[in-house]
Amino acid sequence: MSSRDQILARVRRNQPAAVALPEVPLFDGVVHDFQVNLARMGGEYVQGDPTAFIRARFPDAAVICSTTPDVCGNRPLPDDPAALEDVDVGVVRARFGVAETGSVWLSEAELKLNALGFLPQHLVVLLDPKTIVPNLHHAYRHPAFREARYAVLMTGPSATADIEGVLVRGAQGIRSLTVVACR
């Protein structure tokens, strides 16, 4: 037996006993308010009929793309992401929301074309309030994370600020994010 094999054999014989990993708590004691946290990040939470909301909020919207049967868009979703450049309103349904951060979870299954979450001027996200989880600990344990190849936790519209603290929304992406509570 070579020196290498002798050393490896000794290491294998002297391994410590296997220990189970500790259970990570879910921190259910603190449940944050989804609406408040979404508003903090520049998003808006509304209730009611999503189609009526879109008509009232965006009366001049020429192009609406929707990936959900709950809202009919006036243009089908294209195959080419670049064709989304003139979309005024994108509409998707989130799988779940996270109260702690005011985020909605979207994957390639909900977006159909990932660029739909970022290229339209405005994004309207339909969310069943029953699917809101209390915090990120719950979110990361959601089965959707294991199923998706691509996912994003989206919280509010795109924003950037300069060193003087001047905040500009919609600089690199959607100008507004509205979550419509509907089952």
Secondary structure by P-SEA (a helix, b strand, c coil): ccaaaaaaaaaaaacccccccccccccccccccaaaaaaaacbbbbbccaaaaaaaacccccbbbbccccccccccccccccccccccbbbbbbccccccccbbbbcccccccccccccccbbbbbbccccccccaaaaaaccccccccccccccccccccccccccccccccccbbbbbbcc
